[in-house]
Amino acid sequence: MSERANRRTLVGTVVSDKMDKTVVVRVERLVQDARYKKYIRRYSRFMAHDENNDCKSGDRVRIVQHRPLSKRKRWKVQETVVKATGV
């Protein structure tokens, strides 16, 4: 019974890792246009807590909803799904 309730999880791409222990994750979703029924890409940016500074720009990560850690940070990096290929 010590398990938490189901928390919201999202998958997105890291667009910024310049802050200490924080990354900015861009999450994409498809929304259907009301008139033309065409699907449009919409984006949301979330600040997520990255405890060990493991994530780099371009990584695909899974973030999970978390208690407020700062003014804008309410998400935590759960895992790195795909590492970015560096040149």
Phi and psi restraints in degrees (value plus and minus 20) as a CYANA .aco file:
   2 SER   PHI    -100.9   -60.9
   2 SER   PSI     -21.2    18.8
   3 GLU   PHI     -91.1   -51.1
   3 GLU   PSI     123.8   163.8
   4 ARG   PHI     -99.0   -59.0
   4 ARG   PSI     143.5   183.5
   5 ALA   PHI     -86.5   -46.5
   5 ALA   PSI     142.0   182.0
   6 ASN   PHI     -82.1   -42.1
   6 ASN   PSI      99.7   139.7
   7 ARG   PHI    -117.3   -77.3
   7 ARG   PSI     130.1   170.1
   8 ARG   PHI     -89.0   -49.0
   8 ARG   PSI     112.4   152.4
   9 THR   PHI    -142.9  -102.9
   9 THR   PSI     124.9   164.9
  10 LEU   PHI    -155.3  -115.3
  10 LEU   PSI     134.6   174.6
  11 VAL   PHI    -138.3   -98.3
  11 VAL   PSI     111.1   151.1
  12 GLY   PHI    -173.7  -133.7
  12 GLY   PSI    -196.5  -156.5
  13 THR   PHI    -129.8   -89.8
  13 THR   PSI     116.2   156.2
  14 VAL   PHI     -94.0   -54.0
  14 VAL   PSI     103.9   143.9
  15 VAL   PHI    -127.5   -87.5
  15 VAL   PSI     -37.4     2.6
  16 SER   PHI    -170.1  -130.1
  16 SER   PSI     113.9   153.9
  17 ASP   PHI    -151.0  -111.0
  17 ASP   PSI       9.9    49.9
  18 LYS   PHI     -98.9   -58.9
  18 LYS   PSI     -40.4    -0.4
  19 MET   PHI    -106.3   -66.3
  19 MET   PSI     142.0   182.0
  20 ASP   PHI    -103.4   -63.4
  20 ASP   PSI     102.3   142.3
  21 LYS   PHI      41.7    81.7
  21 LYS   PSI       2.6    42.6
  22 THR   PHI    -160.7  -120.7
  22 THR   PSI     118.5   158.5
  23 VAL   PHI    -147.9  -107.9
  23 VAL   PSI     133.7   173.7
  24 VAL   PHI    -123.7   -83.7
  24 VAL   PSI     103.3   143.3
  25 VAL   PHI    -132.7   -92.7
  25 VAL   PSI     109.8   149.8
  26 ARG   PHI    -120.7   -80.7
  26 ARG   PSI      99.8   139.8
  27 VAL   PHI    -128.7   -88.7
  27 VAL   PSI     109.3   149.3
  28 GLU   PHI    -123.3   -83.3
  28 GLU   PSI     122.4   162.4
  29 ARG   PHI    -161.4  -121.4
  29 ARG   PSI     136.8   176.8
  30 LEU   PHI    -124.2   -84.2
  30 LEU   PSI     111.8   151.8
  31 VAL   PHI    -144.4  -104.4
  31 VAL   PSI     115.0   155.0
  32 GLN   PHI    -106.5   -66.5
  32 GLN   PSI     111.4   151.4
  33 ASP   PHI     -87.7   -47.7
  33 ASP   PSI     114.2   154.2
  34 ALA   PHI     -85.5   -45.5
  34 ALA   PSI     -59.2   -19.2
  35 ARG   PHI    -105.9   -65.9
  35 ARG   PSI     -69.0   -29.0
  36 TYR   PHI    -116.6   -76.6
  36 TYR   PSI     -26.8    13.2
  37 LYS   PHI      41.4    81.4
  37 LYS   PSI      -0.8    39.2
  38 LYS   PHI    -110.3   -70.3
  38 LYS   PSI     123.7   163.7
  39 TYR   PHI    -106.1   -66.1
  39 TYR   PSI     112.2   152.2
  40 ILE   PHI    -138.1   -98.1
  40 ILE   PSI     120.4   160.4
  41 ARG   PHI    -101.7   -61.7
  41 ARG   PSI     108.9   148.9
  42 ARG   PHI    -141.3  -101.3
  42 ARG   PSI     127.9   167.9
  43 TYR   PHI    -144.5  -104.5
  43 TYR   PSI     127.7   167.7
  44 SER   PHI    -150.7  -110.7
  44 SER   PSI     124.2   164.2
  45 ARG   PHI    -133.0   -93.0
  45 ARG   PSI     110.4   150.4
  46 PHE   PHI    -143.4  -103.4
  46 PHE   PSI     119.0   159.0
  47 MET   PHI    -109.9   -69.9
  47 MET   PSI     108.0   148.0
  48 ALA   PHI    -146.7  -106.7
  48 ALA   PSI     127.1   167.1
  49 HIS   PHI    -101.4   -61.4
  49 HIS   PSI     108.2   148.2
  50 ASP   PHI    -145.0  -105.0
  50 ASP   PSI      72.5   112.5
  51 GLU   PHI     -75.6   -35.6
  51 GLU   PSI     -63.7   -23.7
  52 ASN   PHI    -120.6   -80.6
  52 ASN   PSI     -10.6    29.4
  53 ASN   PHI      33.6    73.6
  53 ASN   PSI      21.9    61.9
  54 ASP   PHI    -101.8   -61.8
  54 ASP   PSI     -52.9   -12.9
  55 CYS   PHI     -96.2   -56.2
  55 CYS   PSI     119.7   159.7
  56 LYS   PHI    -140.5  -100.5
  56 LYS   PSI     142.9   182.9
  57 SER   PHI     -80.2   -40.2
  57 SER   PSI     111.7   151.7
  58 GLY   PHI      80.3   120.3
  58 GLY   PSI     -34.9     5.1
  59 ASP   PHI     -87.6   -47.6
  59 ASP   PSI     126.6   166.6
  60 ARG   PHI    -118.2   -78.2
  60 ARG   PSI     101.8   141.8
  61 VAL   PHI    -148.2  -108.2
  61 VAL   PSI     137.3   177.3
  62 ARG   PHI    -125.2   -85.2
  62 ARG   PSI     106.6   146.6
  63 ILE   PHI    -134.1   -94.1
  63 ILE   PSI     130.5   170.5
  64 VAL   PHI    -147.1  -107.1
  64 VAL   PSI     123.7   163.7
  65 GLN   PHI     -83.8   -43.8
  65 GLN   PSI     121.7   161.7
  66 HIS   PHI    -163.5  -123.5
  66 HIS   PSI     148.8   188.8
  67 ARG   PHI     -85.4   -45.4
  67 ARG   PSI     139.0   179.0
  68 PRO   PHI     -80.6   -40.6
  68 PRO   PSI     105.9   145.9
  69 LEU   PHI    -124.1   -84.1
  69 LEU   PSI     -44.2    -4.2
  70 SER   PHI    -179.2  -139.2
  70 SER   PSI    -187.8  -147.8
  71 LYS   PHI     -79.4   -39.4
  71 LYS   PSI     -63.0   -23.0
  72 ARG   PHI    -135.2   -95.2
  72 ARG   PSI     -20.5    19.5
  73 LYS   PHI    -122.5   -82.5
  73 LYS   PSI      88.5   128.5
  74 ARG   PHI    -148.5  -108.5
  74 ARG   PSI      -4.4    35.6
  75 TRP   PHI    -150.0  -110.0
  75 TRP   PSI     137.3   177.3
  76 LYS   PHI    -154.5  -114.5
  76 LYS   PSI     119.3   159.3
  77 VAL   PHI     -92.4   -52.4
  77 VAL   PSI     101.1   141.1
  78 GLN   PHI    -107.8   -67.8
  78 GLN   PSI     -66.7   -26.7
  79 GLU   PHI    -180.5  -140.5
  79 GLU   PSI     139.5   179.5
  80 THR   PHI    -114.4   -74.4
  80 THR   PSI      97.8   137.8
  81 VAL   PHI     -97.9   -57.9
  81 VAL   PSI     -70.0   -30.0
  82 VAL   PHI    -157.6  -117.6
  82 VAL   PSI     108.3   148.3
  83 LYS   PHI     -98.1   -58.1
  83 LYS   PSI     125.4   165.4
  84 ALA   PHI     -91.7   -51.7
  84 ALA   PSI     123.5   163.5
  85 THR   PHI    -107.7   -67.7
  85 THR   PSI      95.5   135.5
  86 GLY   PHI    -110.0   -70.0
  86 GLY   PSI     126.4   166.4
